Structure formats: structure tokens, C-alpha cells
Amino acid sequence: MGGEGVKKNVLLIGTGLIGGSISLAIKKVHDVNIIGFDVNESQLEIGKRMKILDASSIQLKECAEDAHLIIFSCPVEESIKYIHILSEYQLREDVMITDVGSTKGEIMRHSKILTDKGYCFIGGHPMAGSHKTGIESAKVHLFENAYYILSPNEHTTKDQIDELKNWLKGTGSHFVVIDEKTHDNITGVVSHFPHLIAASLVKQVQQYSKTEPLATSLAAGGFRDITRIASSSPKMWTDIVIQNKDTLLSLISSWIEDMKEMYHLVEQQEHEEIYNYFKESKDFRDNMPAKANGAIPSYFDLYIDVMDRVGELSNITTILSIHQVSITNLRIIESREGLPGVLRVSLQTEKDRDKAKNFLNVNGYETYIVN
């Protein structure tokens, strides 16, 4: 973007995993200067050292007024604060402003202070992430094939939406344009509410384990897997729940009614109705796209049968290391003396998982994928 040999300026307010990954995606396609602004100066230094950022500044006014693109890549509450700060500056008339927040209603409401001044603000939400944090974990392919939601306001033109898509095309994302209310309702159903339920399931086991300590040990297998999202950042999810309060209150109310009905079915031993409840849920889940990236980041897990022998883990990790397959997590799910155990290897992408499966199979290991 930009011509005549003059680089455009991109201001990144917040330089963690998401901001750093967007920076890499933009630099992949556009010859630009990316300036980082962050209260955590160590993140700025890491970003410059890794060449994710071209420069950093503690003078927000100066770099904001020179920016062609401004990205709020910090929590929604922080983004709202900076929206009001930026509204006092003399920004470029052609500046493009966006964010990466998981909720859109409040930020779009506050962005009116910018759009009323004639600036273009388009809400954004890249639906991808990682269990890792910090700019040092940024990946250029983090958003590849993921959905990237864009939420314009009533004054946004198609040309402005296309301009933002062009800025972000290096992400390799699938762009979806929807209004903020639709966004918050859908993500409430498929992302925010499931996090609440996962946390509540864990809390239930926590309470039960006070009188039955064995519950904690028995919950370490499949239960741990189905509640994996409960390990997400408490601070981030507190902010999301508060920001999307109305949608979540409605969903909680519906869930309570659904559980009351299930309580009645169980109490009355309604075999057919209980069967249909499970059958309908199974059929709907089985028909969901298996390879699509949704609102909750996908886990690319590979399961490996391993014998209880000295050096087995080292051998597996060596094979993957030789072939430059990056592992994000390792966990032994089951290991009994003399019998095959199950090792779960978590990979960053589906491509990495396919490579790992191929190389391990060639070396005599039995592997499988659970959908």
C-alpha cells in the first residue's frame, strides 16, 4: 500500500500475541512502518528485537496523528479508554481504525466519538488464538483460514471495508461482515457461554472433591479435555462476560430451563426423550465442519500409542524436532506398566499435525486423531 516510495505508518496499541501476529501478517504483504505502543516496555523491546515492530513510542499523540492505520490490540476496556484519548487528537482524515476485541457492542458504541469526527472505525475480531501469550509467541500464520469478523457502522462504505480487508489480507483469514449485535449474540452462544459452562463444570468437581478426593484423579482424563477452555485467562474472560452481559444472561436463563426439563426427564426415567436428547446433540455435532476454525480456537491434537520403555518420549520428540514440527504441549493420558500408554501431542496447525502423524507412522508408531 502507498506509493512513491513513502511507507505508510501502522500504530499498534497493545503488543501481545494477537497484535504481534497481525503485525507480521501486515508486514508479509505491505511495506510499512509498524510502531508499537504498550505500557509494558519489555514487550516493545522484544517486538523490535524480533523485527515484528519497526519502532516503538511512549508518545501516543505523535504516532497516532501520523498513522494511516491504528489497531487497538488490547483488552476491550483498554481500547475504549484509548478511543476517548484519540478523540482529542488531530488524526489523519484518511486514517483507518480497528480493534481485535472479542465483544463488539460496547466498543462500537464508544467508537461513535471517533466516527462523529469523520474518522473511519470498523470493529474487528480475528477468531484465532493460542494458549501462549506475549509478542514473542506471535505467528504470521496464526489467523490463516480462521474467521475474521468485521463490524462496520451505518456510515461505513464498501470501499472502507475493502480497504481494511486489503490491510489485513496477509492474515489469510475468511472475512465475515456482520453488525455488532449479531456478532455478540453468535459469539455468546458458541464461545462465551461454553466458557462459562466449562468453568461451572470444573467448579462442581472442585466442590465434590472436598468430600471425595478421588474425584480429582478420575477427572484427569476425558473430563480435563472437555473442560480445557476453562484454563483460559480469568482476567480476559471476566472482561468478556461483563461486556456481553445481556446475551449471556439470556443464554443462562435458557440453559436453566433446559436443565429443568432434563431434570424432569431423568426423574421420570423418560428413556425415549433422554435418548432423543443425546441423539439430536450427537447428530448436530457430527455434522459440524470438522476442519473449519470457529469461535473457539481449534486444538490440533495427535494421539500416539507408546510403550512403557525408557527413552520413548525422547525418541518421539527427537523425530518431530528433526523434521521441524513445533510441539505446543505434551501429555501422557494413560500409562500402565508393560502396556501401551497414550501420549497426546498438541500442535499449532493442522498441517503440523499431519506432518507429525506421517513421520511418526514411518517410524513405527501407531497414531490417531479424535474429532
N, C-alpha and C positions, 0 to 999 in steps of 0.2 A: 504494500500500500504506500501511497505517496510517491511522488516522482521528483524529477530534477535533482536527485541525489540527496534530498533532505529527508532525514529519518523522522518518523513520527514518534511521539512520546506516549508511552503507556504507563499509567500510575497504578500500582498495585498496593491497595491499602489492606494490609494483613498478608503476611508472607509465610503461611504454613503449607501443609501438603497440597491443598486444593489450589491456592494461589500460585504456588511454585509450579504445579503441573500445568496450569493454564498458561503461565509464563513460557514454559518450554514449548507448549503447543503453538503459541503465537509466534515465537522465535523460529519455529520449524518452517513457517510459511512466509512470515513478514520480516523485513529488515527494519527493526525498530529499536528504540532505546526503552528498556523497561526499568523503571525506577521504583524501588520498594520503599514503603513507609510502614513502620511497625514499632510498637512500644518495646518490643523485645529486640534489642540491638544485636544480640547474638545471631538471631535468625537472618538479619540483614547481612551480617558478615559471612555467614555460611552460604547464603544465596549468591553473594558476589564471588566468593571463592569457587563455587561450583558453576559459575557463569550462567546461573539461572536469572540473576539480576545484573543489569549493566551498571547500575548506580543505586545509591540509597540516599535518603534525605530525612532530616528531622524538621525541615521547614516545609510543612504541608502546603501552605498557601502558594509558595513559589512554584512547586512542582505540579500542583493541581491546576494552576492558571495556565501552565504551559502544556497540559496534557490533551492529547486527541482522544484517548480512551482512558476512562477511570473505572477500575474494578474494585468493588468492596468484597474482599475475600476474608472477612472476619465474621464473628457471630452477628446475628441479626440486630441485637440490641446495640452493639458497637457500630454497625453500619448505619443505623438510624441516627446515632449521635453524630457521625461524620457527615451524614446528609445535611444536617442542620448547620454544621460548621461550613461545609462547602457552599451552602446557600448565601453566605456572607461574602464570598469571593467573586471576582470577575473572571469567570471561566470563559474558555473559547466558545464562540457561538455555535461552532460545529462539533463540540465535544459530545462523545457518546459515553453514557454512564450506565453501568450494570452492577449486579451483585451475584452472589452464589448461594444465598440463603435457602434453607430447607422449607421455610414458610414464606408466603408472598403477600398475604393480606396487609399486615402492618407496615411492611417496608414500602409497598405500593402506596399506601395511604400517606405516609410521611414523604414519599418522593414527590408529591404534588408541590411541595415548596420549591423544588427544582424545576419541574415542568411548567409551573406558573411563570417562571422567569424565562421560559423559552428553551430550556435545555432538554435534551432527549434522555430519558431514563427508561430502560427496559429491564424488568426483573429477569433474573436468570437462576436456574437451579440445575447444575450438572449432577445427574443421578449416578454417581460412582464415588468410590472412596476406598479406604484401606484401614486395616487395624493399626497401621503405623501413623505417626503424626510428625509434623515438622517439615520444613522445606528440604531437609536432607533426604527425605523419602519421596520427593517429587518424581513423577514419571511422565514422560512425554505421551505415553500410550494409556494413561490412567482412564481417560474418558472414551477410548476407542470403542465404537459400537454401542455405547451407552446412550440412554435418552438424555437430552439436554433441553430442559423446559425454558421457553422464553415467554414472559408475560408482559405484553405491551399495555399501554393505557389507551383511552379513546382517541387521543390525539396522535398516536404513533402512526407513521406512514409505512407502507410496504417497503419503500426504499430504505428506511431506517432499520427495519427488521433485517433486510438483506445485507445491509452494511455490517450489522453486528454478527450475522452468520458468517460473513466474509472474514471478519476479525478472528472468529473462533473456529474456522474450518479446519485448522490444524489439529483440533481435538479428535477429529474423525467420528464425531457424535451424530446421533439422529436427532435433529431439531424438531421440537413439537411446540407449536404456538397455541397457548391457552390463557384465559384470563386467570387472575389470581384466586378468585373464589373456587373455580373448578380445580385449579392446582391444589389448593389446600384441602379440598374435600377428598380428592383422589389420593393424595399422599397420606392424608389422615387415615384412610381405610387400609391402604396397602403397606404403609411404613410406620407411621407414628403410633397407631393403635396396636399393631403387633409388638412394638417395643414395650408398650405398657403391659400387655398380656404376658410377655416373656418375663418381665420383671416381677409380675404378680405370682407367676408360677414358681419362680425361684424363692420368693418370699414365703410361699406356702411350705416348700420343703424346708426352708430355714426354720420356720416355726415348729414343724413336725419333728425335726431333728433334735430339738431341745429335749424331747422325751424319748425319742427313738434315734440314737446316734447312727445306727446302721443305715438310715435313710440317705445320709450324705454319701456314703460309699456306693450304695446301689444307684444313686442318681448320677454317678460319674460317667456313665456310658451314653446311651441314646438321649437321656434327659438333658445332659450337658449340651448335646448337639442341637436339640430343638430350641434351646434357650440361649444359644450362642450370642444373639443380638443383645441380650441383657448385659453383656460385658462392655457395651458402648459407653462413651463418656457421660457420666452423670450430669456434668455441667451443661453439655450440649443438649441433652435430652430434656433437662429441666426447662431450658430456654424454648425448645421446640414445643413442648406441651403447653407452656404459658402462651406462646404466640398463636397456637392453633386451638385455643381453648374451646370455642364454640363447636367446632367439628368434633372434637374428642368427647365433649360432654354428650353430644347426640349419639355417638358411637357406643360410649359406655352404657348409656341408657338402653340402647337396643340390645347390647350384649347381655345386660342383666335380665331383660325379658326373655332372651333366647335361653339363658341358663335356667330361668324359672321353668320354662317349658321342658327343658331336658330333665330337670329335677322331677317334674311330674311324670315324664316317660319312664324314668328309672324307678321311681317309687311304685308305679303301677305295673312295672315289668312289661311294657309295651314292646314286645320283641320286634314286630314288623316296623314300627315307627323308628325305633332305635337303629335297626338295620338300615332303613332308608336314609337316616341322618348321616351315617357313616358312608353309605354307598354314594350319595349325592356329593358329599365332600371329596371322596376319592375320585369320582369321575371328573369333577370340575378341576381338581388339581392335576390329574393325569393329562388333561387336555391343554394345560398351560404350556406356552412355548418353553422348551427345555433349555434352549441355548440363548435366549434373549436376556439382556441385562435389564432388570426392573428397578423399582424404587429402593429396594434393599440391596446393597452390593452383593454380588454372587460370590460363593465360595467354591473355588476350583480345587476340590479335594480328590486325591488318589489314594485308594486303599491297597495295601500290599501285605500279602501273607509272608510272614518271616518266621524262621525257626529260632528257638532259644539257644543261639550259639554266640560265642564271643566274636565280636567284630562285625556282626550283621549290620547294625546301624551305620557304622563307619563305612562299610562297603557300599551301602545304598547311597549315602551322601557323597561318597567319592565318585560314584558313577555319574550322579547328577552334576556334580561340580565340574568334572572333566568335560561334560557336554554343555556347560554354562547354563544350566537350568537353575533359576533362583528359587529357593525354598523360603516361604514366609513362616511356616510353622510345622513342627513335628509332634506327633503324639501317639503313644502306644495305647491302643484301646483295650486290648486283651492279650495277656501273655501268661501261659501256663507251662510249667517245666516240661520240656520234651515235646510239646505240641506247638503247631503254628500259632503265632500271635498275629495281631492285625496292627499294622502301622498306618496311621493316616498322615499323609504329606499334603500340606496346603500350598498351592502355587498361586502366582499372581494373575495369570491369564489362562484361558482355555488352551491356547497354543502351547504354553509351558507344560500344562498337564498332559497334553497329547505327546509331547516330546519325552517327558518323563516316563510315561507308560511304555512308549516304544523302546527306549533304551533299557529300561528295567526288564521288559519281556525278553529282549535279546540276551540279557544276562541271566536268564533262567528264573526270574521272579514272577509269581502269579499276581496280577494286579486287576483291580476292578473299580468301576465308578458307580456311585449310588446317586440316583436322581431323586 
